[in-house]
Amino acid sequence: MSIPRDVKEFLENYPDVDDEADLCDNIRFYQNTLRCRPDRKLVEEIHEEWFGNFDKLEYKHGFIQWLFPIREYGMNYQSQPLQLHEIHAIKADPDAIRRVVDSYRLMLDFYGMRLISSETGLVDRVIPPRNHVGRYRNLVRSSHNYLRISRILKCLSELGLERLNYGFLLHVLNEQSEHDELNTQGIRGSMDRWWANCIRDDEQRDTIGKLIRKVRNPDNDYVFTREEYQAKLGASQETDVEESQGGVSEATD
């Protein structure tokens, strides 16, 4: 499949986009000193108050540009595109990076997933008694989340967390291949053209592309298993479990 123009610009590090040194809303937001607009929340307030609040995360739209800034304009004109000097500042600030990872945890939970390891990028379904089924169903039917995921992956890559992209994409591919979950035409289309290309590491992007083509090939019976997924990340389900941000929500579908 052809690579979309916005993804090409991302892969080329936005050659026609200049750094604007006077813009600093994104770094201030991730330093937890600036409230996002229009929701008027600090980043840590969003993490604490919105974790598991699925209706809020589904129907509010202005927060995603703040949680996952990229070097492109979004639909919230009260946010700012991510600047090069902000990328350097966020990457150099361990607390800011921790908050970015917590933003990722927040959205993974919304999608019925959890981050097992921020070091390997290993992802799994949410922990019982929570159930992934309703969240997966919501992801299938709410296609605006496909655009959100593209933004999330671009942002993580910009901020030095591209290993999380690899873990996310291989988790989705495993769910599609081994369990026939998240295996709709809409999700496959977004994954194959957009998400799988939102990785600047050529080797990892090539690996994912080859695996996707192998899984999608109707002429073979190849199954991308959970064991193979963990092996690709050099991860262990038993030993890499981290404490998830926000805990277990009481929200239900």
Phi and psi in degrees as GROMACS dihedral restraints (atoms count N, CA, C in turn):
[ dihedral_restraints ]
;  ai    aj    ak    al  type     phi  dphi    fc
    3     4     5     6     1   -71.1    20    10
    4     5     6     7     1   148.6    20    10
    6     7     8     9     1   -87.0    20    10
    7     8     9    10     1   128.5    20    10
    9    10    11    12     1   -60.8    20    10
   10    11    12    13     1   156.3    20    10
   12    13    14    15     1   -60.8    20    10
   13    14    15    16     1   -41.9    20    10
   15    16    17    18     1   -64.2    20    10
   16    17    18    19     1   -33.8    20    10
   18    19    20    21     1   -73.0    20    10
   19    20    21    22     1   -37.4    20    10
   21    22    23    24     1   -59.4    20    10
   22    23    24    25     1   -44.4    20    10
   24    25    26    27     1   -62.9    20    10
   25    26    27    28     1   -39.8    20    10
   27    28    29    30     1   -61.5    20    10
   28    29    30    31     1   -48.1    20    10
   30    31    32    33     1   -63.1    20    10
   31    32    33    34     1   -28.5    20    10
   33    34    35    36     1   -91.8    20    10
   34    35    36    37     1     9.4    20    10
   36    37    38    39     1    62.7    20    10
   37    38    39    40     1    35.4    20    10
   39    40    41    42     1    49.3    20    10
   40    41    42    43     1    67.5    20    10
   42    43    44    45     1   -63.1    20    10
   43    44    45    46     1   -22.4    20    10
   45    46    47    48     1  -101.3    20    10
   46    47    48    49     1     8.9    20    10
   48    49    50    51     1  -105.2    20    10
   49    50    51    52     1   124.2    20    10
   51    52    53    54     1   -92.2    20    10
   52    53    54    55     1   152.6    20    10
   54    55    56    57     1   -79.5    20    10
   55    56    57    58     1   132.3    20    10
   57    58    59    60     1  -109.1    20    10
   58    59    60    61     1   102.7    20    10
   60    61    62    63     1   -65.2    20    10
   61    62    63    64     1   -20.9    20    10
   63    64    65    66     1   -85.8    20    10
   64    65    66    67     1    -6.5    20    10
   66    67    68    69     1   -93.9    20    10
   67    68    69    70     1   123.7    20    10
   69    70    71    72     1  -145.9    20    10
   70    71    72    73     1    20.8    20    10
   72    73    74    75     1   -63.5    20    10
   73    74    75    76     1   -35.7    20    10
   75    76    77    78     1   -69.4    20    10
   76    77    78    79     1   -42.7    20    10
   78    79    80    81     1   -68.9    20    10
   79    80    81    82     1   -37.7    20    10
   81    82    83    84     1   -65.0    20    10
   82    83    84    85     1   -39.1    20    10
   84    85    86    87     1   -62.8    20    10
   85    86    87    88     1   -44.5    20    10
   87    88    89    90     1   -79.4    20    10
   88    89    90    91     1    -8.4    20    10
   90    91    92    93     1   -87.0    20    10
   91    92    93    94     1     1.2    20    10
   93    94    95    96     1    65.7    20    10
   94    95    96    97     1    32.7    20    10
   96    97    98    99     1  -117.6    20    10
   97    98    99   100     1   -10.9    20    10
   99   100   101   102     1  -121.9    20    10
  100   101   102   103     1   132.8    20    10
  102   103   104   105     1   -83.1    20    10
  103   104   105   106     1   137.4    20    10
  105   106   107   108     1   -71.1    20    10
  106   107   108   109     1   160.5    20    10
  108   109   110   111     1  -125.1    20    10
  109   110   111   112     1   134.6    20    10
  111   112   113   114     1   -94.2    20    10
  112   113   114   115     1    -0.2    20    10
  114   115   116   117     1   -79.7    20    10
  115   116   117   118     1   -13.9    20    10
  117   118   119   120     1    58.2    20    10
  118   119   120   121     1    44.6    20    10
  120   121   122   123     1  -121.3    20    10
  121   122   123   124     1   142.5    20    10
  123   124   125   126     1   -74.9    20    10
  124   125   126   127     1   157.9    20    10
  126   127   128   129     1   -61.1    20    10
  127   128   129   130     1   -40.6    20    10
  129   130   131   132     1   -70.6    20    10
  130   131   132   133     1   -26.9    20    10
  132   133   134   135     1   -67.0    20    10
  133   134   135   136     1   -39.9    20    10
  135   136   137   138     1   -61.4    20    10
  136   137   138   139     1   -46.6    20    10
  138   139   140   141     1   -58.5    20    10
  139   140   141   142     1   -44.0    20    10
  141   142   143   144     1   -77.4    20    10
  142   143   144   145     1   -40.2    20    10
  144   145   146   147     1   -93.1    20    10
  145   146   147   148     1   -24.6    20    10
  147   148   149   150     1  -104.4    20    10
  148   149   150   151     1    -7.5    20    10
  150   151   152   153     1   -61.4    20    10
  151   152   153   154     1   120.0    20    10
  153   154   155   156     1    84.8    20    10
  154   155   156   157     1    -3.7    20    10
  156   157   158   159     1   -88.5    20    10
  157   158   159   160     1    82.1    20    10
  159   160   161   162     1   -67.4    20    10
  160   161   162   163     1   -35.6    20    10
  162   163   164   165     1   -63.7    20    10
  163   164   165   166     1   -42.9    20    10
  165   166   167   168     1   -63.7    20    10
  166   167   168   169     1   -44.5    20    10
  168   169   170   171     1   -68.9    20    10
  169   170   171   172     1   -28.9    20    10
  171   172   173   174     1   -77.2    20    10
  172   173   174   175     1   -44.8    20    10
  174   175   176   177     1  -100.6    20    10
  175   176   177   178     1   -14.7    20    10
  177   178   179   180     1   -87.2    20    10
  178   179   180   181     1   144.0    20    10
  180   181   182   183     1  -125.0    20    10
  181   182   183   184     1   -18.4    20    10
  183   184   185   186     1   -76.8    20    10
  184   185   186   187     1   -18.8    20    10
  186   187   188   189     1   -74.8    20    10
  187   188   189   190     1   -27.9    20    10
  189   190   191   192     1   -65.5    20    10
  190   191   192   193     1   -32.3    20    10
  192   193   194   195     1   -69.4    20    10
  193   194   195   196     1   -24.4    20    10
  195   196   197   198     1   -84.6    20    10
  196   197   198   199     1   -42.6    20    10
  198   199   200   201     1   -67.3    20    10
  199   200   201   202     1   -34.0    20    10
  201   202   203   204     1  -133.2    20    10
  202   203   204   205     1    73.3    20    10
  204   205   206   207     1   -70.5    20    10
  205   206   207   208     1   141.6    20    10
  207   208   209   210     1  -132.8    20    10
  208   209   210   211     1   174.1    20    10
  210   211   212   213     1   -87.8    20    10
  211   212   213   214     1    37.1    20    10
  213   214   215   216     1  -136.0    20    10
  214   215   216   217     1   152.5    20    10
  216   217   218   219     1   -74.6    20    10
  217   218   219   220     1   140.9    20    10
  219   220   221   222     1  -111.9    20    10
  220   221   222   223     1  -166.4    20    10
  222   223   224   225     1   -82.2    20    10
  223   224   225   226     1   -11.9    20    10
  225   226   227   228     1   -97.3    20    10
  226   227   228   229     1   103.5    20    10
  228   229   230   231     1   -82.1    20    10
  229   230   231   232     1     3.2    20    10
  231   232   233   234     1   -91.9    20    10
  232   233   234   235     1     0.1    20    10
  234   235   236   237     1  -104.9    20    10
  235   236   237   238     1   170.3    20    10
  237   238   239   240     1  -122.4    20    10
  238   239   240   241     1   146.3    20    10
  240   241   242   243     1   -61.3    20    10
  241   242   243   244     1   147.7    20    10
  243   244   245   246     1   -65.0    20    10
  244   245   246   247     1   134.9    20    10
  246   247   248   249     1  -104.1    20    10
  247   248   249   250     1   154.6    20    10
  249   250   251   252     1   -58.6    20    10
  250   251   252   253     1   -42.7    20    10
  252   253   254   255     1   -66.6    20    10
  253   254   255   256     1   -28.7    20    10
  255   256   257   258     1   -70.8    20    10
  256   257   258   259     1   -37.8    20    10
  258   259   260   261     1   -57.7    20    10
  259   260   261   262     1   -48.0    20    10
  261   262   263   264     1   -62.8    20    10
  262   263   264   265     1   -40.8    20    10
  264   265   266   267     1   -68.8    20    10
  265   266   267   268     1   -42.7    20    10
  267   268   269   270     1   -66.1    20    10
  268   269   270   271     1   -44.3    20    10
  270   271   272   273     1   -63.2    20    10
  271   272   273   274     1   -27.7    20    10
  273   274   275   276     1   -86.2    20    10
  274   275   276   277     1    -4.0    20    10
  276   277   278   279     1  -112.4    20    10
  277   278   279   280     1   104.4    20    10
  279   280   281   282     1   -58.1    20    10
  280   281   282   283     1   -35.7    20    10
  282   283   284   285     1   -67.6    20    10
  283   284   285   286     1   -38.8    20    10
  285   286   287   288     1   -64.9    20    10
  286   287   288   289     1   -43.2    20    10
  288   289   290   291     1   -64.2    20    10
  289   290   291   292     1   -40.4    20    10
  291   292   293   294     1   -58.6    20    10
  292   293   294   295     1   -39.8    20    10
  294   295   296   297     1   -68.8    20    10
  295   296   297   298     1   -35.3    20    10
  297   298   299   300     1   -61.6    20    10
  298   299   300   301     1   -44.6    20    10
  300   301   302   303     1   -63.2    20    10
  301   302   303   304     1   -37.7    20    10
  303   304   305   306     1   -66.5    20    10
  304   305   306   307     1   -33.7    20    10
  306   307   308   309     1   -63.5    20    10
  307   308   309   310     1   -40.1    20    10
  309   310   311   312     1   -63.4    20    10
  310   311   312   313     1   -42.8    20    10
  312   313   314   315     1   -59.3    20    10
  313   314   315   316     1   -42.6    20    10
  315   316   317   318     1   -56.5    20    10
  316   317   318   319     1   -47.5    20    10
  318   319   320   321     1   -75.5    20    10
  319   320   321   322     1   -34.1    20    10
  321   322   323   324     1   -59.0    20    10
  322   323   324   325     1   -45.1    20    10
  324   325   326   327     1   -60.6    20    10
  325   326   327   328     1   -40.6    20    10
  327   328   329   330     1   -60.0    20    10
  328   329   330   331     1   -32.7    20    10
  330   331   332   333     1   -90.0    20    10
  331   332   333   334     1     3.8    20    10
  333   334   335   336     1    86.8    20    10
  334   335   336   337     1    22.3    20    10
  336   337   338   339     1  -128.3    20    10
  337   338   339   340     1   169.0    20    10
  339   340   341   342     1  -144.4    20    10
  340   341   342   343     1   150.0    20    10
  342   343   344   345     1   -86.4    20    10
  343   344   345   346     1   118.3    20    10
  345   346   347   348     1   -81.2    20    10
  346   347   348   349     1   -41.2    20    10
  348   349   350   351     1  -146.1    20    10
  349   350   351   352     1   123.9    20    10
  351   352   353   354     1   -76.0    20    10
  352   353   354   355     1   -13.2    20    10
  354   355   356   357     1   -82.7    20    10
  355   356   357   358     1   -43.4    20    10
  357   358   359   360     1   -94.8    20    10
  358   359   360   361     1   -21.2    20    10
  360   361   362   363     1    87.1    20    10
  361   362   363   364     1     5.4    20    10
  363   364   365   366     1   -60.5    20    10
  364   365   366   367     1   131.3    20    10
  366   367   368   369     1  -123.1    20    10
  367   368   369   370     1   147.9    20    10
  369   370   371   372     1  -141.8    20    10
  370   371   372   373     1   178.4    20    10
  372   373   374   375     1   -70.2    20    10
  373   374   375   376     1   163.2    20    10
  375   376   377   378     1   -62.2    20    10
  376   377   378   379     1   158.9    20    10
  378   379   380   381     1   -81.5    20    10
  379   380   381   382     1   133.7    20    10
  381   382   383   384     1   -57.5    20    10
  382   383   384   385     1   148.6    20    10
  384   385   386   387     1   -79.7    20    10
  385   386   387   388     1    -3.4    20    10
  387   388   389   390     1   -61.5    20    10
  388   389   390   391     1   152.2    20    10
  390   391   392   393     1  -127.3    20    10
  391   392   393   394     1   135.6    20    10
  393   394   395   396     1   -75.2    20    10
  394   395   396   397     1   -16.2    20    10
  396   397   398   399     1   -60.7    20    10
  397   398   399   400     1   -49.2    20    10
  399   400   401   402     1   -64.9    20    10
  400   401   402   403     1   -37.2    20    10
  402   403   404   405     1   -70.5    20    10
  403   404   405   406     1   -39.8    20    10
  405   406   407   408     1   -63.0    20    10
  406   407   408   409     1   -40.8    20    10
  408   409   410   411     1   -61.6    20    10
  409   410   411   412     1   -41.6    20    10
  411   412   413   414     1   -63.9    20    10
  412   413   414   415     1   -40.7    20    10
  414   415   416   417     1   -63.6    20    10
  415   416   417   418     1   -39.5    20    10
  417   418   419   420     1   -62.5    20    10
  418   419   420   421     1   -42.1    20    10
  420   421   422   423     1   -91.9    20    10
  421   422   423   424     1   -15.1    20    10
  423   424   425   426     1  -106.5    20    10
  424   425   426   427     1    85.4    20    10
  426   427   428   429     1   -69.7    20    10
  427   428   429   430     1   -16.5    20    10
  429   430   431   432     1   -63.7    20    10
  430   431   432   433     1   -20.9    20    10
  432   433   434   435     1   -69.0    20    10
  433   434   435   436     1   -21.0    20    10
  435   436   437   438     1   -65.4    20    10
  436   437   438   439     1   -39.7    20    10
  438   439   440   441     1   -67.0    20    10
  439   440   441   442     1   -38.5    20    10
  441   442   443   444     1   -60.4    20    10
  442   443   444   445     1   -42.7    20    10
  444   445   446   447     1   -64.4    20    10
  445   446   447   448     1   -39.7    20    10
  447   448   449   450     1   -57.6    20    10
  448   449   450   451     1   -43.6    20    10
  450   451   452   453     1   -64.3    20    10
  451   452   453   454     1   -44.9    20    10
  453   454   455   456     1   -57.6    20    10
  454   455   456   457     1   -46.9    20    10
  456   457   458   459     1   -66.4    20    10
  457   458   459   460     1   -40.6    20    10
  459   460   461   462     1   -62.5    20    10
  460   461   462   463     1   -43.3    20    10
  462   463   464   465     1   -63.2    20    10
  463   464   465   466     1   -47.9    20    10
  465   466   467   468     1   -58.8    20    10
  466   467   468   469     1   -39.2    20    10
  468   469   470   471     1   -63.8    20    10
  469   470   471   472     1   -45.6    20    10
  471   472   473   474     1   -59.3    20    10
  472   473   474   475     1   -35.1    20    10
  474   475   476   477     1   -97.3    20    10
  475   476   477   478     1    19.8    20    10
  477   478   479   480     1    79.2    20    10
  478   479   480   481     1    19.2    20    10
  480   481   482   483     1  -116.7    20    10
  481   482   483   484     1    32.5    20    10
  483   484   485   486     1   -64.3    20    10
  484   485   486   487     1   -22.0    20    10
  486   487   488   489     1   -59.4    20    10
  487   488   489   490     1   -28.3    20    10
  489   490   491   492     1   -69.3    20    10
  490   491   492   493     1   -34.5    20    10
  492   493   494   495     1   -59.7    20    10
  493   494   495   496     1   -46.8    20    10
  495   496   497   498     1   -59.9    20    10
  496   497   498   499     1   -45.4    20    10
  498   499   500   501     1   -64.3    20    10
  499   500   501   502     1   -40.3    20    10
  501   502   503   504     1   -64.6    20    10
  502   503   504   505     1   -49.4    20    10
  504   505   506   507     1   -63.5    20    10
  505   506   507   508     1   -41.9    20    10
  507   508   509   510     1   -69.9    20    10
  508   509   510   511     1   -30.5    20    10
  510   511   512   513     1   -63.8    20    10
  511   512   513   514     1   -47.6    20    10
  513   514   515   516     1   -61.3    20    10
  514   515   516   517     1   -41.3    20    10
  516   517   518   519     1   -64.2    20    10
  517   518   519   520     1   -39.9    20    10
  519   520   521   522     1   -62.1    20    10
  520   521   522   523     1   -43.3    20    10
  522   523   524   525     1   -61.8    20    10
  523   524   525   526     1   -40.5    20    10
  525   526   527   528     1   -67.5    20    10
  526   527   528   529     1   -44.2    20    10
  528   529   530   531     1   -78.1    20    10
  529   530   531   532     1   -46.1    20    10
  531   532   533   534     1   -90.2    20    10
  532   533   534   535     1   -27.3    20    10
  534   535   536   537     1  -124.5    20    10
  535   536   537   538     1    -1.5    20    10
  537   538   539   540     1    55.7    20    10
  538   539   540   541     1    36.4    20    10
  540   541   542   543     1  -102.4    20    10
  541   542   543   544     1   151.2    20    10
  543   544   545   546     1    51.6    20    10
  544   545   546   547     1    36.6    20    10
  546   547   548   549     1  -112.8    20    10
  547   548   549   550     1    35.8    20    10
  549   550   551   552     1   -86.3    20    10
  550   551   552   553     1   164.0    20    10
  552   553   554   555     1   -61.0    20    10
  553   554   555   556     1   -39.2    20    10
  555   556   557   558     1   -64.1    20    10
  556   557   558   559     1   -45.7    20    10
  558   559   560   561     1   -69.6    20    10
  559   560   561   562     1   -41.3    20    10
  561   562   563   564     1   -60.6    20    10
  562   563   564   565     1   -41.6    20    10
  564   565   566   567     1   -62.7    20    10
  565   566   567   568     1   -44.9    20    10
  567   568   569   570     1   -66.8    20    10
  568   569   570   571     1   -40.4    20    10
  570   571   572   573     1   -66.3    20    10
  571   572   573   574     1   -47.1    20    10
  573   574   575   576     1   -71.3    20    10
  574   575   576   577     1   -33.9    20    10
  576   577   578   579     1   -94.1    20    10
  577   578   579   580     1   -40.0    20    10
  579   580   581   582     1  -103.4    20    10
  580   581   582   583     1   -66.4    20    10
  582   583   584   585     1   -58.2    20    10
  583   584   585   586     1   -46.1    20    10
  585   586   587   588     1   -66.6    20    10
  586   587   588   589     1   -16.4    20    10
  588   589   590   591     1   -99.0    20    10
  589   590   591   592     1    -1.9    20    10
  591   592   593   594     1   -86.5    20    10
  592   593   594   595     1    47.9    20    10
  594   595   596   597     1  -138.2    20    10
  595   596   597   598     1   121.3    20    10
  597   598   599   600     1   -82.8    20    10
  598   599   600   601     1   -20.1    20    10
  600   601   602   603     1   -69.4    20    10
  601   602   603   604     1   113.1    20    10
  603   604   605   606     1   -60.3    20    10
  604   605   606   607     1   -39.8    20    10
  606   607   608   609     1   -67.2    20    10
  607   608   609   610     1   -46.0    20    10
  609   610   611   612     1   -66.1    20    10
  610   611   612   613     1   -40.5    20    10
  612   613   614   615     1   -63.3    20    10
  613   614   615   616     1   -39.7    20    10
  615   616   617   618     1   -67.1    20    10
  616   617   618   619     1   -40.4    20    10
  618   619   620   621     1   -61.1    20    10
  619   620   621   622     1   -46.2    20    10
  621   622   623   624     1   -64.7    20    10
  622   623   624   625     1   -42.5    20    10
  624   625   626   627     1   -59.8    20    10
  625   626   627   628     1   -43.2    20    10
  627   628   629   630     1   -66.4    20    10
  628   629   630   631     1   -40.8    20    10
  630   631   632   633     1   -64.8    20    10
  631   632   633   634     1   -40.9    20    10
  633   634   635   636     1   -61.7    20    10
  634   635   636   637     1   -46.7    20    10
  636   637   638   639     1   -63.2    20    10
  637   638   639   640     1   -36.1    20    10
  639   640   641   642     1   -66.9    20    10
  640   641   642   643     1   -42.9    20    10
  642   643   644   645     1   -67.5    20    10
  643   644   645   646     1   -38.8    20    10
  645   646   647   648     1   -76.9    20    10
  646   647   648   649     1   -16.2    20    10
  648   649   650   651     1   -66.9    20    10
  649   650   651   652     1   115.6    20    10
  651   652   653   654     1   -73.1    20    10
  652   653   654   655     1    -9.8    20    10
  654   655   656   657     1   -90.9    20    10
  655   656   657   658     1     2.9    20    10
  657   658   659   660     1  -132.3    20    10
  658   659   660   661     1   168.6    20    10
  660   661   662   663     1  -112.7    20    10
  661   662   663   664     1    28.9    20    10
  663   664   665   666     1   -66.4    20    10
  664   665   666   667     1   136.8    20    10
  666   667   668   669     1  -123.9    20    10
  667   668   669   670     1   125.0    20    10
  669   670   671   672     1   -85.0    20    10
  670   671   672   673     1   103.1    20    10
  672   673   674   675     1   -85.8    20    10
  673   674   675   676     1   166.4    20    10
  675   676   677   678     1   -62.0    20    10
  676   677   678   679     1   -38.3    20    10
  678   679   680   681     1   -63.1    20    10
  679   680   681   682     1   -41.4    20    10
  681   682   683   684     1   -67.7    20    10
  682   683   684   685     1   -37.6    20    10
  684   685   686   687     1   -58.4    20    10
  685   686   687   688     1   -50.2    20    10
  687   688   689   690     1   -62.8    20    10
  688   689   690   691     1   -38.0    20    10
  690   691   692   693     1   -65.0    20    10
  691   692   693   694     1   -37.4    20    10
  693   694   695   696     1   -61.5    20    10
  694   695   696   697     1   -31.9    20    10
  696   697   698   699     1   -93.3    20    10
  697   698   699   700     1    -7.0    20    10
  699   700   701   702     1    64.0    20    10
  700   701   702   703     1    36.5    20    10
  702   703   704   705     1  -115.7    20    10
  703   704   705   706     1   157.4    20    10
  705   706   707   708     1  -124.1    20    10
  706   707   708   709     1   123.1    20    10
  708   709   710   711     1   -59.2    20    10
  709   710   711   712     1   -34.8    20    10
  711   712   713   714     1   -78.4    20    10
  712   713   714   715     1   -32.7    20    10
  714   715   716   717     1  -107.4    20    10
  715   716   717   718     1    -8.3    20    10
  717   718   719   720     1  -103.3    20    10
  718   719   720   721     1     7.1    20    10
  720   721   722   723     1   -67.0    20    10
  721   722   723   724     1   130.9    20    10
  723   724   725   726     1  -109.4    20    10
  724   725   726   727     1   159.6    20    10
  726   727   728   729     1   -72.8    20    10
  727   728   729   730     1   121.6    20    10
  729   730   731   732     1   -73.5    20    10
  730   731   732   733     1   141.7    20    10
  732   733   734   735     1   -65.3    20    10
  733   734   735   736     1   139.5    20    10
  735   736   737   738     1    89.9    20    10
  736   737   738   739     1   -18.2    20    10
  738   739   740   741     1    73.3    20    10
  739   740   741   742     1  -164.6    20    10
  741   742   743   744     1   -95.0    20    10
  742   743   744   745     1   123.9    20    10
  744   745   746   747     1   -79.9    20    10
  745   746   747   748     1   151.9    20    10
  747   748   749   750     1   -88.4    20    10
  748   749   750   751     1    -2.7    20    10
  750   751   752   753     1   -64.7    20    10
  751   752   753   754     1   145.7    20    10
  753   754   755   756     1  -127.0    20    10
  754   755   756   757     1   163.8    20    10
